[in-house]
Amino acid sequence: SQQGEEDPQALSIQEGENATMNCSYKTSINNLQWYRQNSGRGLVHLILIRSNEREKHSGRLRVTLDTSKKSSSLLITASRAADTASYFCATDAPPGSNDYKLSFGAGTTVTVRA
Amino acid sequence: DGGITQSPKYLFRKEGQNVTLSCEQNLNHDAMYWYRQDPGQGLRLIYYSQIVNDFQKGDIAEGYSVSREKKESFPLTVTSAQKNPTAFYLCASSLDGGTHNEQFFGPGTRLTVL
């Protein structure tokens, strides 16, 4: 079952601008991960944030997690043409579950215009 | 080079035929996964394996079969029972089945039924 839902579905920005996308989920989680997918390729892991963390940074990426609202955001700062891709959040099962699967949302497609 | 490979990149199948998609990893990972991705959608889990000689059904296992006889290999067979097999298939692996681990993805196989 797909738990994470990204918003917006698509985003178009100018090079140098920031891009923000959100992920909402339904049940409590242990971890939330963000992945990037270039067109026609496999996914690449970007960042993992644990349920006891509120914010995490990796280079130009900033991820926040609000467990009370069951939502996460991914911010890409100073975007580049190479950031053009689809971005997916992936959530795991509730704590205490024996389910070791990740559930992926439908993704946000980001287009960075030169 | 360490990584996860899938073959073939493109596969065409006539209706009623079974086809097998290859997935190999040399990352020494215990866990492996098969996902299906349809246009504009997220990933849906077909099967996963947390250890050699063991595998579990995912969310959409009907019409598919797998084997895990070797740690490095996790082939997926799309059988004639799968009513709508045209899709992009992604294989992934992780260190173990825990959801705190990132998943490493192969480049994908695009299957088209003629």
Interface residues (C-beta under 8 A of the other chain):
Chain A: S1 Q2 G4 N30 N31 Q33 G40 R41 G42 L43 V44 H45 L48 R50 F88 D92 A93 Y100 K101 L102 F104 G105 A106 G107
Chain B: I4 A31 Y35 G40 Q41 G42 L43 R44 L45 Y48 Q50 G58 D59 F88 L90 A92 G97 G98 T99 H100 E102 Q103 F104 F105 G106 P107 G108 R110
